[in-house]
């Protein structure tokens, strides 16, 4: 950048006269300033980085604040510093061929702190930061406008820009602007002990912030700088920001800024610097000023050595061993049965090998007893090495405990291995093994009343189905099959473990029994997935006889005298009695069935009445 060094000076004359001096661009020597000479521009509009929204004002013999803003116009500016420029700054830039400067009058006292740099921080491209510099106005300075050179430096660059200020001799001139020129500085953490917190407790603490200057600060925002790094910031970040705002903080006033924050699990014991940024205005319409400060807290948590062990944090690069896939043989594991677990272990690292690998499998426990056991009692397997991206198959035989509930149980694979930069690394991975239970049932005594019927008659069959297993039997059905009866399907429903479902049905005879009277009972049910299980087969006996009329039971030939001479057959001799007996038996059976049904109906009504009463 080329800096043109024209100057102008107003000293108790009109502004027009000052402009004339600027055009003449002649050096003017003022008494008391010969030993400190500066050149400065008459046109701050040519600045590259610094600008103001209102002219800073000061009074002769008083300290004043020069407020301005810095904009990063071309690129990001890192580690920005500003200060009042001095003669050597111009000379250095001139030696680099960047400008042509002349001697002029300087309105500020030259003291030890006049040319001390102030840090502004980083400014991103096209972003703006407000800042200010303080200086003591000389007692022999004249009233008027002055163009003050400001040196701005950042990593990789520097420049000199100008700020026009107004110096007044009138103590009553613009009291509001006089307020701004005094400046405001805050003290953080004054007169308080370092707050202390202990993990895992919530830490409640306050930060004292005092306005140490003789002016009221307005629109004050106290901003806590956060960090995701638990080595730099010890608290959980549960809120979007932790800004605290105050409309006004008066001269000498101290505000106790409250915080309540949970301590991070991964924090360590020690002191943490918490950085704060305070923004404020010196008047309701004034520029926004920024100050930074640091406050310390002490946290008691785990020691750094607990995290690092015997290794340096920079040397803890290790492989990552994962379960790429797994299955069991057989595919379904039943309680009480033996099975084989097949694991496909993979080194998921792209460039870190693993060696001396030890896999140890541990079963989940129920009532302090392992669900999965091995004959040897140990499930440790050694693999020599796994290169980046390589896989290996690991097998182990187990027996599932017989009495466990039907659900999934975990097997934990504990890994211990070496990597080039990490010895004895340890990791744990868990796989789930679903364990099923066999369905089990039994039946009570099968009651058949009557045990013998005629064709067209009915017999009542009753028995209970007991669920003796540990899983629910769904949609239980009992089917009755036989050549002499009509097929019947008796639906029972779902039966929970330990409970009984009852079968109560009627069988109708359709043909005389031609065998020993065996009737097949097929009991079917479904599992929780609706899959039909193999039927359970039971047997019962029921005789079905021919239904004979009275005419058939009485043979007319018996009255023929011609035939009386012959020896009567068995049926002719006893048929009438058998027919009468069969009819009587049918009547008696019907009566018994009717009574049984009435008795059951009465018992059922009595049970329902008891349920309503209870």
PEPE-V867304 format. One record per backbone hydrogen bond with DSSP energy under -1.0 kcal/mol. CO is the residue of the C=O (numbers start at 1). NH is the residue of the N-H. If there is no record, write none. Layout:
CO_NH / CO_NH
//
This chain:
3_100 / 14_18 / 15_19 / 16_20 / 17_21 / 18_22 / 19_23 / 20_24 / 21_25 / 30_33 / 33_36 / 43_46 / 44_47 / 49_71 / 51_69 / 56_166 / 58_168 / 59_62 / 62_137 / 64_135 / 66_133 / 68_131 / 69_51 / 70_129 / 71_73 / 72_126 / 77_123 / 78_155 / 80_120 / 80_121 / 81_153 / 82_118 / 83_151 / 86_89 / 86_90 / 87_91 / 88_92 / 89_93 / 90_94 / 91_95 / 93_98 / 94_97 / 98_3 / 107_138 / 111_114 / 113_116 / 118_82 / 121_80 / 123_77 / 124_127 / 127_72 / 129_70 / 131_68 / 133_66 / 135_64 / 136_109 / 138_141 / 143_12 / 144_167 / 146_165 / 148_163 / 149_85 / 150_161 / 151_83 / 152_159 / 153_81 / 154_157 / 157_154 / 159_152 / 161_150 / 163_148 / 165_146 / 166_58 / 167_144 / 168_60 / 170_173 / 174_178 / 175_179 / 176_180 / 177_181 / 185_212 / 187_210 / 195_298 / 197_300 / 198_201 / 201_263 / 203_261 / 205_259 / 207_257 / 208_189 / 209_255 / 210_187 / 211_252 / 213_215 / 217_249 / 218_281 / 220_246 / 221_279 / 222_244 / 223_277 / 229_232 / 229_233 / 234_264 / 236_238 / 244_222 / 246_220 / 247_219 / 249_217 / 250_253 / 253_211 / 255_209 / 257_207 / 259_205 / 261_203 / 262_236 / 264_267 / 270_299 / 272_297 / 274_295 / 275_225 / 276_293 / 277_223 / 278_291 / 279_221 / 280_289 / 281_218 / 283_286 / 289_280 / 291_278 / 293_276 / 295_274 / 297_272 / 298_197 / 299_270 / 300_199 / 302_269 / 304_308 / 305_309 / 308_311 / 312_315 / 320_348 / 322_346 / 325_344 / 327_342 / 329_340 / 333_436 / 334_337 / 337_400 / 339_398 / 340_329 / 341_396 / 342_327 / 343_394 / 344_324 / 345_392 / 346_322 / 347_389 / 354_386 / 355_418 / 357_383 / 358_416 / 359_381 / 360_414 / 362_412 / 364_371 / 369_366 / 371_401 / 373_399 / 379_361 / 381_359 / 383_357 / 384_356 / 386_354 / 387_390 / 390_347 / 392_345 / 394_343 / 396_341 / 398_339 / 399_373 / 400_336 / 407_435 / 409_433 / 410_364 / 411_431 / 412_362 / 413_429 / 414_360 / 415_427 / 416_358 / 417_425 / 418_355 / 419_422 / 422_419 / 425_417 / 427_415 / 429_413 / 431_411 / 433_409 / 436_335 / 440_468 / 440_469 / 442_466 / 447_462 / 449_460 / 451_543 / 453_545 / 454_457 / 457_509 / 459_507 / 460_449 / 461_505 / 462_447 / 463_503 / 464_444 / 465_501 / 466_442 / 467_498 / 473_495 / 474_526 / 476_492 / 476_493 / 477_524 / 478_490 / 479_522 / 480_488 / 481_520 / 484_510 / 484_511 / 488_480 / 490_478 / 493_476 / 495_473 / 496_499 / 499_467 / 501_465 / 503_463 / 505_461 / 507_459 / 508_486 / 509_456 / 517_542 / 519_540 / 520_481 / 521_538 / 522_479 / 523_536 / 524_477 / 525_533 / 526_474 / 527_530 / 531_527 / 536_523 / 538_521 / 540_519 / 543_453 / 544_513 / 545_455 / 549_553 / 550_554 / 555_558 / 556_559 / 557_560 / 560_563 / 563_566 / 569_573 / 570_574 / 571_575 / 574_578 / 575_579 / 576_580 / 577_581 / 578_582 / 579_583 / 580_584 / 581_585 / 582_586 / 583_587 / 584_588 / 585_589 / 586_590 / 587_591 / 588_592 / 589_593 / 590_594 / 591_595 / 592_596 / 593_597 / 594_598 / 595_599 / 596_600 / 597_601 / 598_602 / 599_603 / 600_604 / 601_605 / 602_606 / 603_607 / 604_608 / 605_609 / 606_610 / 607_611 / 608_612 / 609_613 / 610_614
//
